């Protein structure tokens, strides 16, 4: 089993990723983002998503009803179905799902996000939460029937309402059940970088102990991504690869030694 996490950036080479998957021909589950499409739709609809940063330094998008609607359009709709379409073009029998479908990904809504505003701490409540349970029975049925699940947000909460969550947490939950041998993160960078502004500062290899230091020094969305990768290792041994999703052969390049390799102790 391999898990392929496809970033939501505009320059991600979806065709190259799916072509590589077809040639590698391993049992696969895909999880994907769609932030670039979401932001384009938001601009067209004259809606400006608000970024909030918690007191602990983690950034997220304020998730109101309009933001959830955008996610349904961008993540569960356009991006998801384009990936499914590409899979079929390369003879991969894919099926697209978001966390709502069959209650695939269940979560618990956040009690509130502590933020600093104008020198004061306040609690912001929105439609976001933590993924905490997967419908593994549904995934097992699909995989046993020969389907490749293509999974994304939004997920369903304890009130049966759609909420925003982190795809990296979904990756960790899937790994907790299937114990994936390899997990690929395909992003708009060559891999993990010492300096996010310098693509030549690639970190080729590290172990999970070194992730702690990287997470402490990171900021914004990247800080949250590192936290998600750390959670993966808490669910079982694997190897995580972070590589350039913009390249012509994203997965093949990673398997040939490009990008960043993160391993357990």
N, C-alpha and C positions, 0 to 999 in steps of 0.2 A: 504493500500500500504506500502510495505517495500522496501528499497533499500539496496542491498548487494554489498559492495565494497571489492573485493578480491585483496589482495596485490600480487605483482609479485615475491615474494621470493621463493627460491628453496624448502623450507621446508613447505610451505603452504599445508595443507591437503585438496585438492580439493574434494576428494571423501567424506570426512566427512562433508564438507560444503554443498554439493549438497544433501546428504542424509538428513541432518537436514532441508534443505529447503523443501524437499518433505514431511517431517513429519509436519512441521509448516504449510505448505499449505496456505500461504498468497499470495495475488497478489504481484508479485516481479519483479523488474528490477535489473539485475546484471551488474556491471561495474568492469572491471578487469585490472590488470597490467601484465607485463611479463618481468621485468627487468633481472631476472636471465637467462631466455632463450635468451634474446637479447645479454647479455654479453657472453654466451657460443658460440652463433653463431658468434659474433664478433671475439672471439679468434680463432675459426676454420677458419675464413676468413682472419685472420691476420690483423684485423682492430681494433685499440684501440680508443674507444669513449673518447672524451675530456670533462672533467667536468669544467664548468665555474661558477664562483661565482660573482654575481652582487655586486655593492658597498653597497647595502642595506642588503647583507648577504644571499641572496637566491641562492641556487645552482641548476644547470640544466645541461643537456647534450647538448653539441654543436651539433646542428641539421643540418648536411649537407645532400646531396642526399644519401650518403651511409647509414647514420643513419636512414633516412626515409625508405630505402629499408629493413633495419634490423627490423624496427618496423612493416612493412607489413608482414614480415616473422614470427616474434616472437609474436607480439601482435594480429594482425588481422588474422594471419594464425594459427600457431601451438597451442598457448595457447587458443585462442578463440574456435577453433574447438574441442579441447580436453574437454573444459568445456561444450560445446554443446553436445558432445558425452556422457559425464557423465550424463547430465540432462536427455537425452533420456533413459538412462539405469535405471533411477529412475522415469520414466514416467512423466517427465517435458518436455512439448513441446517447446523446446528452439529454438531460431533463432539467429545466430551470425551476428553481424554488427560492422563495424567501422564507424567513423564519416564521411567517404567519401560516404558510401552507402546511396543513396537517399538523399544526402546532409543532413544527419541526424544531424551532429554537424558542425555548421558554426563558423568560427573564424576570427579574424583580426590579420594579421601578425605583429609581433613586429617591431617597428621602429628601435630598436637596444637595446642591453644590455650594460649598463655602467659597466665596470670592471676596477680594478686597476691592472696594470702590470708594474713592475719595477719602482714603485713610481709615475707612470703617469696614468691618467684616459683616457680610450679609449672606443669607441663604437664598439661592435661586432654585426654583423647582420647575421642571420641564418634563417633556415626554421622552425621557431617556432612562436607561437602566443597564444592569449587568446581566449578561447571558449566564444562566446557571444550570440549564438542563436541555439535553437534546433528545429528540424522539428517535433513538437508535433503531427501534423496530422498523420505522418507516425507511430509514437509510438502508438497513439490512435488506429489506424487501426489494428496494430499487436496485441495489448492487447485485443481489442474487439473480435478479431478472435481466441483468446485463446493461443497466443504465449507468451513466456517469452523472452524478448529481452536480449541479452548478448552483451554488448557494450564496445568498447575500442577505442584507438587512432590507427592511425592518424586521423585528422579531415581535413576539406576542408576550404581553405581561400578565400578571396575576389577575388583572381586571378584564382580560380578553381584549386588550387594546393594543394597537400597533405602537411600538416605541423604537427609538434609535438606540443602537448599541455599537460595540466594536467588533468588526470582523476578525480581528486578531484573537479575541476571546473565543469566537466560534471555532477558529483553527485549533485552539488549545482543547476545547471540549471534544472535538472530533478525534483528536489525537489520543485523548484519554480512553476512548473506546477501541480504536483501531490500531493504536501503537504504530503509527506510520514510521517506516524506515527512514524516509527522507521528507523534509518539508521545504518547499521552495517559496521564497518571497521575491516577487519580481517587481522592481521599483524603477523610478526615474533617476537612477544613479548607478555607478559601477558596483556598489555594495556598501558596506558600512565604511564611513569616512572619518578620519581623525578631525578633519576640518570640513564641515558641510559645504563650504564655499569653494573647496579645492578637490576636483574629481581625481586628482593624482595622489590623494592622501588615503588611498584604499587600505583598509585593514584586512589582510588576506585570510587570517585565521585567528580564532580565540576560543577560550573555553568559557563555560557559564560563570565562573568566578569573576572574569574580567567584565562581564555584562553589568555587574553592580556599579562599577566606576563609570561606565559609559552612561548608564541610566541616570546617575546622580548629576552628571555634567550636562545632560541633554535638556532640551526645552521643548515646549509646545507639543505638536503632534508626534514628533520623533520620540520624545520621552515616553509617550503612551505606547508606541510601537515596541520599544525595547521592553517595556513592562509585559506586553503580551507575549513576546518571545520567551521571557523568563518563566512565564506561567506554563508554557508548553513543556519545558523540562521538568516542571513539578509533577506532571502527569505521566512521565515515563521517558526512558532513554530514546533519543533520536538524534539525527543530524539536521541542523537548520542551515539552509543555503540562502544567502541574500545576493541577488544579482541584477544585472541591467536588463530590465524589461523592454528597453528601447532597441536592443540589438536585433540583428537578423535572425539569430538562432539562440534565443535567451536561455532555454534549458540546456541545450547541447553545450553552450559556452560554459555554463556553470559546471556541468559534469566533466568538462575538460580542464577544470581548475581555475576558471575565472570567478570573480566575485569574492564574497566572504563566506567562510565555513565556520559554523559555530557547533562545538561538540560538547558532550557531557564529560564529566571527570572520569 
